[in-house]
Amino acid sequence: DSVEHIFEFMNELPEKQKLVLHLRDVEQYDFKTIAQITELSEGAVRVALSRARTTIRKKLIKEHKQ
C-alpha cells in the first residue's frame, strides 16, 4: 500500500528532513514554528521539506514502476 511505503520512505530520510516533514505534513505546524523547534531558518525548513518530499515522490514513482 502506498501509505505504508510513504512511512517506510520517511524513516529512511535524514533526521532533519524527517522531522521537518513530520512537523509540517503530519502535525500541521507553520514554517515559523518549525524553524523555532528545529533551530533552522525558515528558508532552511522550506529546503528540507522540499528535499524530503522530492525524495519520497521519486521513491514512490520508482516503486510503482516495478
ChimeraX attribute file (.defattr): number of C-alpha atoms within 10 A of each C-alpha:
attribute: neighborCount
match mode: 1-to-1
recipient: residues
	/A:1	5
	/A:2	10
	/A:3	9
	/A:4	9
	/A:5	14
	/A:6	16
	/A:7	11
	/A:8	12
	/A:9	17
	/A:10	20
	/A:11	13
	/A:12	14
	/A:13	17
	/A:14	11
	/A:15	11
	/A:16	15
	/A:17	22
	/A:18	18
	/A:19	20
	/A:20	27
	/A:21	24
	/A:22	16
	/A:23	19
	/A:24	17
	/A:25	12
	/A:26	9
	/A:27	10
	/A:28	11
	/A:29	14
	/A:30	12
	/A:31	19
	/A:32	13
	/A:33	13
	/A:34	22
	/A:35	18
	/A:36	12
	/A:37	12
	/A:38	15
	/A:39	11
	/A:40	16
	/A:41	14
	/A:42	17
	/A:43	12
	/A:44	15
	/A:45	24
	/A:46	19
	/A:47	14
	/A:48	20
	/A:49	23
	/A:50	14
	/A:51	15
	/A:52	22
	/A:53	19
	/A:54	12
	/A:55	15
	/A:56	19
	/A:57	14
	/A:58	10
	/A:59	15
	/A:60	16
	/A:61	10
	/A:62	10
	/A:63	11
	/A:64	8
	/A:65	7
	/A:66	5
